[in-house]
């Protein structure tokens, strides 16, 4: 922060948070960050509130929250009179999505492990892995993107 004005230029904010300059601008366009003041030369000047908010965004995104979920969390954080239970609903839906993704990854790992084991150290003339990729998957066994759809419904209902 500039010692005299308490502001940061966008490059300094970028270095301080580890967030790329273009991503900071994107968050402004997405209205997750308020538009900063400008210097007489037209440069963006960010204050401590911007730094705090950008840190919040970065942490939420690192935990896998979508932009819409971050927006919802900000709305709840900015309205301090609202109960923590509403934040819990958003986080709970996200947790269910993460758990579903983990289950999908475990299933993928199992299938890959079994298929790789069938390769018999690569000494077979045919390749079970290639054949498995050509095989059609029964409809009920295919990946159903139900968790993200459920999350979108929750977010729309809360807006």
VENWO-V687291 format. One record per pair of residues at least 24 apart in sequence whose C-alpha atoms are under 8 Angstrom apart, sorted by the first residue. I is the first residue (numbers start at 0). J is the second residue. D is the distance in Angstrom with one decimal. If there is no record, write none. Layout:
((I	J	D) (I	J	D))
This chain:
((0	46	7.9) (5	46	6.4) (5	47	7.5) (6	44	5.6) (6	45	5.2) (6	46	4.8) (6	47	7.3) (7	44	5.5) (7	45	4.9) (7	46	6.3) (8	42	7.1) (8	43	6.0) (8	44	5.2) (8	45	6.2) (9	43	6.3) (9	44	7.0) (9	45	7.0) (12	45	7.4) (12	50	7.0) (16	50	7.7) (16	53	7.5) (16	54	6.7) (18	57	7.7) (23	53	8.0) (31	56	8.0) (31	70	6.5) (64	93	7.0) (67	154	7.6) (68	154	7.3) (71	154	7.6) (89	153	7.8) (89	154	7.8) (92	149	8.0) (92	150	6.1) (92	153	7.9) (93	150	7.2) (95	146	7.3) (96	146	5.2) (96	147	6.7) (96	150	7.9) (99	146	7.0) (103	142	7.9))
